Amino acid sequence: MNNKEEKKISEETQSDVKNEKTTKEKNKDKKNKNIFNKNNKEIEDLKNKVSSLQESLLRNQAELQNYKKRKDEETDKIMKYKDEELIKELLPIIDNFERAIKMDDNDLSDEVSKFLEGFKIIYTNTINILEKFQVKAIEADGVEFDPTYHHAVLTDHDESKPEGVVLEVLQKGYMYKDRVIRPAMVKVNE
């Protein structure tokens, strides 16, 4: 082979090598673009997922706060009226003391009067304890009938008093704090 031919072959080889490099570089660029596009898509997907998780987290935190608030309100309400059942159980005992005290005939020399004096002391102490727990009797005698506080069991007619007025209290009603725990049983004027 002569020098020209060798030179030509050498140039062709170099050209082939350049073409091969260019093809490899093009393929590499395509791969890089594909990877870049794929990475961008993955990044967008991850951003969307993070955003969704953040929204979910905020919703869950808000729900938790609302739950805590409701739980605190329920606990406060339970604690506020925790003694209500005990007080309801004591009311018939108070009624019995009141009935016994009404039996007093002001003759202080007999044995019954001595027992009644003890009943009055126990009754007074019990009423004082109930007042400390914010229990109070509902005023009913002579006031206008209110179904929130009164339970009408009898009616009567008294022309000297206006219509709808309580004539007689048959059983005392009681309030515990701001709640009626037993309405007063009354006789109402018609």
BELMO-V267076 format. One record per backbone hydrogen bond with DSSP energy under -0.5 kcal/mol. NH is the residue of the N-H (numbers start at 0). CO is the residue of the C=O. E is the energy in kcal/mol with one decimal. If there is no record, write none. Layout:
NH_CO_E / NH_CO_E
This chain:
5_1_-2.3 / 6_2_-2.2 / 7_3_-2.5 / 8_4_-2.9 / 9_5_-2.6 / 10_6_-2.5 / 11_7_-2.6 / 12_8_-2.8 / 13_9_-2.5 / 14_10_-2.6 / 15_11_-3.1 / 16_12_-2.8 / 17_13_-2.7 / 18_14_-3.0 / 19_15_-3.0 / 20_16_-2.6 / 21_17_-3.1 / 22_18_-2.8 / 23_19_-2.6 / 24_20_-3.2 / 25_21_-2.8 / 26_22_-2.9 / 27_23_-2.8 / 28_24_-2.9 / 29_25_-2.6 / 30_26_-2.6 / 31_27_-2.8 / 32_28_-2.8 / 33_29_-2.9 / 34_30_-3.1 / 35_31_-3.0 / 36_32_-3.3 / 37_33_-2.9 / 38_34_-3.1 / 39_35_-2.7 / 40_36_-2.3 / 41_37_-2.5 / 42_38_-2.9 / 43_39_-2.5 / 44_40_-2.7 / 45_41_-2.7 / 46_42_-2.7 / 47_43_-2.5 / 48_44_-2.4 / 49_45_-2.8 / 50_46_-2.5 / 51_47_-2.5 / 52_48_-2.6 / 53_49_-2.5 / 54_50_-2.3 / 55_51_-2.4 / 56_52_-2.5 / 57_53_-2.5 / 58_54_-2.5 / 59_55_-2.6 / 60_56_-2.5 / 61_57_-2.4 / 62_58_-2.7 / 63_59_-2.3 / 64_60_-2.4 / 65_61_-2.5 / 66_62_-2.5 / 67_63_-2.7 / 68_64_-2.4 / 69_65_-2.6 / 70_66_-2.8 / 71_67_-2.7 / 72_68_-2.4 / 73_69_-2.7 / 74_70_-2.7 / 75_71_-2.7 / 76_72_-2.4 / 77_73_-2.7 / 78_74_-2.8 / 79_75_-2.4 / 80_76_-1.7 / 81_78_-0.9 / 83_80_-1.6 / 86_82_-2.3 / 87_83_-2.5 / 88_84_-1.8 / 89_85_-1.4 / 90_86_-1.4 / 91_87_-0.6 / 93_89_-2.0 / 94_90_-2.5 / 95_91_-2.2 / 96_92_-2.2 / 97_93_-2.4 / 98_94_-2.3 / 99_95_-2.3 / 100_96_-2.5 / 101_97_-1.7 / 102_98_-0.6 / 102_99_-1.0 / 103_100_-1.5 / 107_105_-1.0 / 109_106_-0.9 / 113_109_-1.0 / 114_110_-1.8 / 115_111_-2.8 / 116_112_-2.0 / 117_113_-1.5 / 118_114_-2.3 / 119_115_-2.5 / 120_116_-1.7 / 121_117_-2.5 / 122_118_-3.2 / 123_119_-2.6 / 124_120_-2.5 / 125_121_-2.5 / 126_122_-2.6 / 127_123_-2.3 / 128_124_-2.2 / 129_125_-2.5 / 130_126_-2.3 / 131_127_-1.6 / 132_128_-1.2 / 133_130_-1.7 / 134_129_-2.4 / 135_133_-0.5 / 135_174_-2.2 / 137_172_-3.0 / 138_136_-0.5 / 141_165_-1.6 / 142_139_-1.6 / 144_163_-3.6 / 148_145_-1.5 / 149_145_-2.7 / 150_183_-3.8 / 151_149_-0.5 / 152_150_-0.5 / 152_185_-2.4 / 153_185_-1.3 / 155_187_-2.2 / 157_155_-0.5 / 160_157_-1.5 / 163_188_-2.6 / 164_161_-1.1 / 165_142_-2.9 / 166_186_-3.3 / 167_186_-1.3 / 169_167_-0.7 / 169_184_-2.8 / 170_184_-1.7 / 173_181_-2.2 / 174_135_-2.8 / 175_178_-3.3 / 176_133_-2.7 / 176_174_-0.6 / 178_175_-2.1 / 180_173_-2.0 / 180_178_-0.6 / 181_173_-1.7 / 183_148_-2.6 / 184_170_-1.9 / 185_150_-2.4 / 185_183_-0.6 / 186_167_-2.6 / 187_153_-2.5 / 188_164_-2.7 / 189_155_-2.7
